[in-house]
Amino acid sequence: MIFAILRLFWLLLIRHRRSVRSEAGVWLFAFYLILILMLTTFRDTYFPWQIDFHFSRPLSDINLIFMKETWKLIYAPSRLDFFYNSFGNILCFVPFGILFPIVFSKKASFIKTAILGMLTSIGIEMLQFFLATGVSDIDDVFFNTCGAVIGYGIYKFFQKL
């Protein structure tokens, strides 16, 4: 709702006509980002006053050893956890790689999409850490970035058709 009000104000302020397709891309990208935040960070938060920061959490709770948790999941009794963690994180960011270049077509490149996908993922991991709503893991950043890159490849593929 806040996005809708701010976006309408921005459109009135700049008085610049945008195509319906372009504006739909902006709204879809905003909806996607809000959805990702709700699914990954604000899972059990329904109202802003329910947000509780945990600044005293030890940094040792962050997994910075690349593929440590992924290897554990490969050899876990249930393979479903491995697929959920790796492919779930990849699939979660494929829309990012598709929508970012649609919305920012003049500024988006492979490198910018990959870096912004990675920075968005790092932001989510930091929020999960400080809000204690998930496990902060470097593997998630890697898989999310891979998803953004795959999404960008899909965007480029369909752009050539």
C-alpha positions in Angstrom: 0.0 0.0 0.0 2.8 2.4 0.9 4.5 1.6 -2.5 1.3 2.4 -4.3 0.9 5.8 -2.7 4.6 6.7 -3.2 4.5 5.5 -6.8 1.4 7.5 -7.7 2.9 10.6 -6.0 6.1 10.1 -8.0 4.2 9.7 -11.3 2.3 12.9 -10.6 5.4 14.7 -9.6 7.5 13.9 -12.6 4.6 14.2 -15.1 6.3 11.8 -17.4 4.3 9.4 -19.4 5.4 5.8 -19.2 4.1 2.9 -21.3 1.7 0.5 -19.7 4.2 -2.3 -20.2 6.9 -0.3 -18.5 4.7 0.7 -15.6 3.5 -2.9 -15.2 7.1 -4.0 -15.0 7.8 -1.6 -12.2 4.7 -2.8 -10.2 5.5 -6.4 -10.8 9.1 -5.9 -9.7 8.0 -4.1 -6.5 5.4 -6.8 -5.8 8.2 -9.5 -6.3 10.6 -7.7 -3.9 7.9 -7.3 -1.3 6.9 -11.0 -1.7 10.6 -12.1 -1.3 11.0 -10.0 1.9 7.7 -11.4 3.3 8.7 -15.0 2.6 12.3 -14.8 3.7 12.5 -12.1 6.4 9.1 -11.1 7.8 7.5 -14.5 7.9 5.6 -14.1 11.1 5.3 -10.4 11.1 1.9 -9.0 10.4 2.3 -5.4 11.8 5.4 -3.1 11.8 5.4 -2.9 15.6 6.0 -6.7 15.7 9.5 -6.3 14.2 12.1 -7.0 16.9 15.8 -6.4 16.2 18.4 -8.7 17.9 21.6 -6.7 17.9 23.2 -8.8 20.6 23.2 -11.9 18.4 26.7 -13.4 18.1 28.4 -13.1 14.7 29.2 -16.8 15.0 25.6 -17.4 14.1 26.5 -16.4 10.5 27.8 -19.2 8.3 30.6 -17.7 6.2 32.2 -21.0 5.3 31.3 -21.5 1.6 29.2 -24.7 1.0 29.5 -25.9 4.6 25.8 -26.2 5.1 25.1 -27.4 1.6 27.5 -30.3 2.0 25.8 -31.2 5.3 22.4 -31.2 3.4 23.8 -33.4 0.6 24.6 -36.2 3.1 21.5 -35.6 5.3 18.9 -38.4 5.6 16.4 -36.3 3.6 17.6 -35.1 0.2 14.5 -32.8 0.1 16.3 -30.4 2.4 19.2 -30.1 -0.1 17.0 -29.5 -3.1 14.8 -27.0 -1.1 17.9 -25.1 0.0 19.8 -25.0 -3.2 17.2 -25.0 -6.0 14.7 -23.1 -3.9 17.2 -20.2 -3.4 18.0 -20.3 -7.1 14.4 -20.3 -8.2 13.6 -17.5 -5.7 15.9 -15.1 -7.6 15.2 -16.1 -11.2 12.4 -13.5 -11.4 14.9 -10.9 -10.1 17.2 -11.5 -13.0 14.3 -11.3 -15.5 12.5 -8.3 -14.0 15.5 -6.0 -13.1 16.5 -5.6 -16.8 12.9 -5.1 -17.9 12.4 -2.3 -15.4 15.9 -0.7 -15.8 16.5 -1.6 -19.4 18.9 1.2 -20.1 21.0 0.7 -17.0 20.9 -3.1 -16.6 23.7 -5.3 -17.8 24.8 -8.8 -16.9 27.3 -7.5 -14.3 24.9 -5.0 -12.8 22.1 -7.6 -12.5 24.4 -10.1 -10.9 25.9 -7.6 -8.4 22.5 -6.1 -7.5 21.1 -9.7 -7.1 24.0 -10.5 -4.8 23.6 -7.2 -2.8 19.8 -7.8 -2.5 20.6 -11.3 -1.2 23.2 -10.0 1.3 20.6 -7.5 2.5 18.0 -10.3 3.1 20.6 -12.4 4.9 21.5 -9.4 7.1 17.8 -8.7 7.9 17.4 -12.4 8.8 20.3 -12.2 11.1 19.3 -9.0 12.9 15.6 -10.0 13.0 16.4 -13.6 14.0 14.0 -14.9 11.4 16.3 -17.3 9.5 19.8 -18.6 9.1 22.3 -16.3 7.6 24.3 -18.4 5.2 26.9 -17.5 2.5 25.5 -20.4 0.4 22.2 -18.6 0.2 23.9 -15.6 -1.3 25.7 -17.8 -3.8 22.5 -19.6 -4.9 20.5 -16.4 -5.0 23.1 -14.8 -7.2 23.1 -17.8 -9.5 19.3 -17.4 -9.7 19.6 -13.8 -10.7 22.2 -14.7 -13.4 20.0 -17.5 -14.7 17.0 -15.1 -14.8 19.1 -12.6 -16.8 20.0 -15.3 -19.2 16.3 -16.1 -19.6 15.6 -12.4 -20.2 18.3 -12.2 -22.9 17.1 -15.4 -24.5 13.5 -14.1 -24.9 14.7 -10.7 -25.9 16.4 -12.2 -29.0 13.2 -13.9 -30.1 
